[in-house]
């Protein structure tokens, strides 16, 4: 896509955002638009047909048109998906040309790891302020990773050119070799700096993730829950206490029964002797 002259380099335009939304729905719209109209027409003709033979022909045509239309729709959807992938790749390259910002991280989700995508979802739900810091750090990590990738690619090109220059053996090749060696040194230095920034960004990401996970241990709500849990363990529930008291009162008021027939008989004889 051509950028307008008024559009700043590396910035997302309204046209880009609109195109991205259209390309998200375009494959599904194309699939439905190609595969459904013809079968619907034949189905209406089938329902309105009076002759059996004509109705059978319309039904057959509806099935064939649905099959062929669906196949054609899949092909068109695949072409649109391929075009969207290429378009998004160019858009990301343009956005990254002046450094990736926190607001632009959403366009680079395909370059995030699964752990980073999971962490940003969890942090956004628990602490929006930490989520902003996490996005800023992710932007730094993405920028450093892109610089490293580009630097490695350019280093390989310079090394190949330097090897070809060494085989020439001409006076001009010595000057070329010197220039290429300077380019190689600059790229090596740039790669080293980018790796340092990448390590710092990864460290900050881990610090933010640890801070977000530590939130559960510092919230007042958790303290109240722990107090409630302690009191529940220290004291029996009121219902259990009442049940125990009822059982104790029942044991005290119920007369003791004889344990065996012999004991019952002895008690009866003793009572008779006392009466005599």
Residue, then its C-alpha position, 0 to 999 in steps of 0.5 A: x500500500x502506498x503511504x500518503x505524503x502527509x502520513x508520518x513514517x511509522x505511524x498507523x493511519x485511519x486507512x490502515x486500521x480500516x483496511x485491517x478490519x475489512x481484511x479480517x472479515x473479507x475471507x468469510x464474506x467471500x466464502x458466503x458470497x460465492x457459495x450461497x447465492x446460486x444454491x439459494x436460487x435453485x432451492x427457491x426454484x425447486x420449492x416452486x416447481x410443480x413437475x417432479x422431474x423439474x424439481x429433481x433437476x433444480x435440487x441436483x443443480x442446487x447441490x452442484x452449485x453449493x459444492x462448486x461455490x464452496x470450493x471456489x469460495x475456499x480458494x478466494x478466502x485462501x487468496x485473501x488470507x495470503x494477501x492479508x498476511x503479506x499486508x500485515x507483514x509490510x504494515x509491521x515493518x513500517x510501524x517498526x521503522x521508527x521503533x515500536x510503541x506500546x499502542x502498536x504492540x497489538x499489531x505484533x501479537x504474532x511475534x509474541x511468545x505464548x507466555x507473553x500473550x498469556x501474561x498480558x491477558x492476566x496482568x490486564x485483568x488484575x492491574x491496568x497500570x502494570x499492564x501499561x508498563x508491560x506493554x512498554x517493555x514488550x515494545x522494547x523487546x520487540x524492537x530489540x529483537x527486530x534490530x537483532x534479526x536485521x543486524x544478523x541478516x546484514x552481517x551475513x551480506x557484508x561477510x559474503x561481500x567481503x569474501x568476494x572482495x578478497x578474491x579480486x586481488x586488485x588495488x580497489x578491492x583493498x579499499x572495498x575490503x576496508x569499507x566492508x570491514x568498517x561496516x562489519x564492525x559497526x554491525x557487530x557493535x549494533x548487534x551487541x547493543x541490541x542484545x543488551x537491550x533485549x536482555x534488559x527488556x526480558x528482565x523487566x518483563x519477568x520483574x513485572x510478571x513477578x510483581x503482578x503475581x505477588x499482588x495476591x499476597x498483599x491485598x487486604x481482601x486476602x488478609x480478611x480471608x486468612x483471618x476468616x480461615x483461622x477463626x473457622x479452624x479455631x472455633x467449632x461451628x455454632x450448629x456443631x456446638x448445639x448438637x453436642x450440647x443436645x447429645x449431652x443433655x439427652x445422655x443425662x436425662x435418659x435412665x440407664x438400662x441394665x446391661x444383661x438379663x442377670x443384672x436386671x434379675x438381681x436388681x428385681x430381687x434386691x428390690x423385693x428383699x427391701x420391700x419384705 
